[in-house]
């Protein structure tokens, strides 16, 4: 994914509950409580039980575990 590209959330997309099918570079909307932002999948590990997401705009990288309660929707 181009680092200068801007991702826009599409709230009508369905959440992806099968993280093992996400690939590096896939655009996602991250929702966790009041936290909501667009980003890119950086890496998926442990058969989809953990995922690294790079936030669009800040390029901050964050690790999420399946049990964290995060929702990922494709963009």
C-alpha positions in Angstrom: 0.0 0.0 0.0 1.3 3.5 -0.9 2.3 5.3 2.3 0.9 8.5 0.9 -2.5 7.0 0.2 -5.4 7.9 2.4 -7.9 5.3 3.5 -11.5 6.2 4.2 -13.6 4.0 6.5 -16.7 2.5 4.9 -19.0 1.8 7.9 -21.3 -0.4 5.8 -18.6 -3.1 5.5 -19.0 -6.2 7.5 -16.4 -7.0 10.2 -13.8 -9.6 9.3 -13.7 -12.1 12.1 -11.3 -14.5 10.3 -8.0 -12.6 10.6 -6.1 -15.5 9.1 -7.5 -14.5 5.7 -6.2 -10.9 5.9 -2.9 -10.1 4.2 -0.2 -7.5 4.7 -1.3 -4.4 2.8 -5.1 -5.0 3.2 -6.9 -1.8 4.3 -9.0 -2.1 7.5 -11.1 0.0 9.8 -10.1 -0.6 13.4 -12.9 -0.3 16.0 -12.1 -0.8 19.7 -14.4 1.0 22.1 -14.2 4.7 21.3 -11.1 4.1 19.2 -11.8 4.1 15.5 -9.3 4.6 12.6 -8.3 3.4 9.2 -5.1 1.5 8.7 -3.2 -1.3 6.9 -2.5 -4.8 8.0 1.2 -5.1 8.5 1.4 -8.8 9.6 -0.9 -11.6 10.7 0.5 -14.3 13.1 -0.4 -17.3 15.1 -2.9 -18.6 12.6 -4.9 -15.3 12.8 -4.9 -14.9 16.6 -2.8 -11.8 16.4 -2.5 -8.9 13.9 -0.3 -5.9 13.5 -2.0 -2.8 12.0 -0.3 0.4 10.9 -2.5 3.5 11.5 -3.2 5.7 8.5 -1.9 9.2 9.1 0.4 8.5 12.0 2.1 5.3 10.8 1.9 4.0 14.4 2.0 0.2 14.5 -0.3 -1.6 17.0 -0.6 -5.2 18.0 -4.1 -6.7 18.5 -4.9 -10.1 19.9 -8.1 -12.0 19.0 -9.4 -11.6 22.6 -8.9 -7.8 22.7 -12.4 -7.1 21.5 -11.2 -5.2 18.4 -13.4 -5.2 15.2 -11.7 -5.0 11.8 -13.7 -4.1 8.8 -12.3 -4.2 5.3 -11.9 -0.9 3.4 
